[in-house]
Amino acid sequence: MLRLTIFKKILIITLLLSLLPLLASSIILLLNLESIKTRLTSEIAETVDIQASESLQMRAQHVADSISDFLHKCESDLLFLSGSSLDRPTLLNFYMTRSSEVWERRGTIDSPGEIRELIPLYYSIAMIDRTGRERIVIRNGRFLAQNELRNVSRPAGTDFKSEDYFQRIRSLRQGEIYVSHLTGFHVSKQEQLAGARDPESAYDGATYHGVIRFGTPLFDRKGRFDGMVVISLDHRHLMEFTQHIDPGRNFSTVFPSYKSGNYAFLFDDEGWIITHPKYWDIRGLDKNGRLIPPYTEHSSRADIDTGRIPFNLNQAGFIHPNYPVVAAEVRKQRSGFVDITNVGGAKKIMAYVPILYDTGDYSRYGVFGGVTIGFQVDQFHDAARKGIGLINSQLDKHRRRSGIIILLTALLAALSAWILSQGISRPLLQLTAGARKLAEGDTHDRVEVTSSDEIGELASTFNFMADELESRKNKLLATLDELRGSRLEIIDERNFKASILESISSAIVTFSPQGLLTSINATGRKFLGSGITIDMHFKDVFLGWGDMAERIDRALGTYSGYGREPFVIDRGAGLIYFEVGFFPIGTDGIKGLTVTMRNETEKEKLREEMTRLDRLASLGKLSAGIAHEVRNPLTGISLLLDDLHDRAATGSDDQIMIKKALTEIERVERLINALLNYSSPPRADFRTSDLNVVVNDTILLMRRPCERQRVFLVLDAGDIPLFRIDPEKIKQALINIIKNALEALPDGGEIRVASRESGGQAVIIVADNGPGIQEADLPLIFEPFFTRKGAGTGLGLSITQRIIEEHHGMIRVESAAGTGTRFVIELPLGGL
């Protein structure tokens, strides 16, 4: 039997007491590190996925906005051309001045090159007569000869042998626009590749040539159909919006990589792809003008091998179920991102955004189609994988060094364990907290580095990774801000000249010598209505405007009657006062007539309001004087009657008569108080308040009287922001209106109170279903002392009107006998 000495026992016990806790703590620490590594891996990957997906969606939104603006610009070009003189010089000038840059590949796969050149926006511009015969056509920078012109009234006579745009445009009214879907002959896979292995290396292959046609009808002076103007947008300019997008590190490229999945494409509202690196995916026609069917799970092997398989997202669920989902979401005008696997097998995240556009056939869903930008999933995680690799490397180093420390510090393990745990656990907790904040989106927080060991290196690596994420995020945001700023500058420059005329407060309308409308500014459309169109006759423009048409006819026919003159008309909302002017264009008006209209209604109302305020001020002074003179003797009479009432025998006729006299004196006292309150109202105490709270308090106050009278009091409160009001005065105004409504419903009924925000105004509506107000009484209800009630003072609504005017607001009443009454109060949300 082995005999242990005290030295050996102490040595063994010391070693056990020192090594066991050290080994146990080391094992626990390593397990915690593995857990933290797993959490870091998951949180970093999730954060990178979210940031990259949102970045793709913001970029797709920018492209969608640019395409929407581009399509509306094409409409503006068409309307401008239709209103111009359609001669050869004008058409050629229009054709040459509408151009944009196209970035294309040149050379070969062994000697690649690229070029940027300006090409016309429109493939062709055509003027077509009423029979469908082309009269003038400009294409490829030249006018077509007479023997090249065709009759397009039949689809077989069109460029692509099946277009029906002549019949579609002919059915439109003046000023309406027809916009076609993309039309062009399909390019097969063999035609594009031309022997190359993929689209990126197909320098010598065929390219897709297609158009989107914009057309509008023309009418002669008698309003008869006289032909049409058609401009055909070159498909290459539509390709420019997506062809050069590289969602990876390069941001843009002359031709995208289909195999990587990092590219963008467009599809229309029917689900057809209309721009794509693979031209055989784009919708197209065969040589006979028939639309080639989309790629489905039933497509033949021959069609697949030859590439006669244009892509329609509605039919692509067999490739990935999210393709039809994206098409459906875009038609609902929704944006987002999904996981997708394309035909080439690339797994990617695809962001999609609708292109808002509602002209012609596109009004069905309100979208032209959608923009999608895809990015390969694996590339999202490059930065995360680097960080995780660094973490794993540092953890491996830490394990090896921990073993060496355990062997070298066996006798001092307890002290070393304490130092080691403190040196490891604290930085790791900080690292965990920093990773959690990073996952929550806080990229500004950093882990404090207090050592230069492996944990310090791990913290430094984490900080470096956080710096990289924040830097890339800031760069993306800065790039988007620059793009947004450039877009706004272009729009501002384009609209600068038009905004000058549109900003004039007077209506400016010009007519040709034949009486046809040639121009109208925004104020003119506001006065005359949005349905006014160019080339409309002045009698139609001023239909329902009294003798305005006769005045214009006299000025055009006799070349006289020029100058400014007043004009008053009732358009259904009361009298409107205008100052109209008639001025010749050219010498003696041989080039037409300019008509100006300035609304003077506000000035007229201001004059009437000043007259009313002067009258009310005089009435207030008179009321205050009468009230003060009457109150003193009335008080004496009341005291004397009180004394007589006390002396009279109980139950006697004298006591009853005195009591009735005191009641009438109290009513006179209330009238005097009302007069004093009207003539000397308390100063308003404006403060920031919640209008809905005031309305609710008023409803609670009036609910009991309404219930006693069997009147339902209903409240419909909308969202209204806080603004400055006098709550007590607003409550007084509402009580006055609700009391009047209650008195109009002696046999029960309903009073509805609603509040909402509309156009920078807080609106309160009080409506009842009572007998209404006689039409003759409506102009008088806000006048002091006007009442149809035997016991009323006639001051309630007058005080209410003054309270609303103190708040710089408006109050109006809508009523008719037998239809109920509706009071509308409008209070400005700012300015007090």
PyMOL commands that set and color helices and strands:
alter all, ss='L'
color gray80, all
select helices_A, chain A and resi 6-82+88-97+146-148+155-157+165-170+189-193+199-201+235-243+279-281+301-306+313-315+322-331+360-364+377-380+382-408+413-439+454-502+522-528+538-541+548-558+587-589+601-647+653-679+691-708+727-743+775-780+796-806
alter helices_A, ss='H'
color red, helices_A
select strands_A, chain A and resi 99-107+112-120+122-128+134-139+142-143+178-179+183-184+210-219+225-234+245-246+251-252+264-268+273-275+336-341+347-356+367-376+507-511+517-520+563-570+575-584+593-599+687-689+711-717+723-725+749-758+761-768+810-815+821-828
alter strands_A, ss='S'
color yellow, strands_A
deselect
rebuild
show_as cartoon
